[in-house]
Amino acid sequence: MTLNDWTLALKETGYEFARFLKKRGLCCSVTVISEYCVELSNSVVLRLYTNRKGNKRMVLPSFLSEEKSEWLLFRWEEFNGRNYDGVHLFVDGSFMDNKVGYGVLVITENQIEKRINGCLRENLEMKNVTGEIEGVIRALEYCMRKGYRKATIHYDYMGLRSWAEGEWKAKNKLTRKYVERLKQFSSQIDIEWVKARSHIGETFNEIADKLAKKAVEDCG
């Protein structure tokens, strides 16, 4: 795509999303900010960005209430044809200054149910992968406590599924423990794996990423 192509595509997406929101009770004006950004404004201002590959993301103001943010996030996902019936677990990990963070976003029936995050200071040799492994375990532990018997895990590191399904050999203590825990969970939870495309604006994967980073920042 040329610069003009993706600018036109983003502009059209902005107008289409504005029409979509109007049908759901929110009227917005559309302003082109730059070749990479359009702005939709009403009582709040949200922006749609694109990159050179044509991947689009929505960015909301930080001061927006959680209720309003969640409504807009799910409308953006609905607009893009993504539905979250059932239980969905978005997991991610982060590593910085010899600290590992994990982040989990739990969505049930198209609503954010739970945000989970935390910090670790062990198994640092695997860096952010340690956090992603811990995120999967914490997410499935949550499902067990809630009595959920089916869940979709959205992940961006291939090893999370490959170790769990025996495609990759678990070669160290951490991954062997992970495989063992997944066998235990799988006996009670029907797990579906969905590969997330990291760092291209997938809404809920980015929230899990921010939760993991926040955990590292807050780790004492």
Helices and strands as residue ranges (DSSP letters): H 3-23, E 29-34, E 37-41, E 45-50, E 56-59, H 66-79, E 87-96, E 99-108, E 111-120, G 124-126, H 128-146, E 150-155, H 159-164, H 173-186, E 190-195, H 203-218
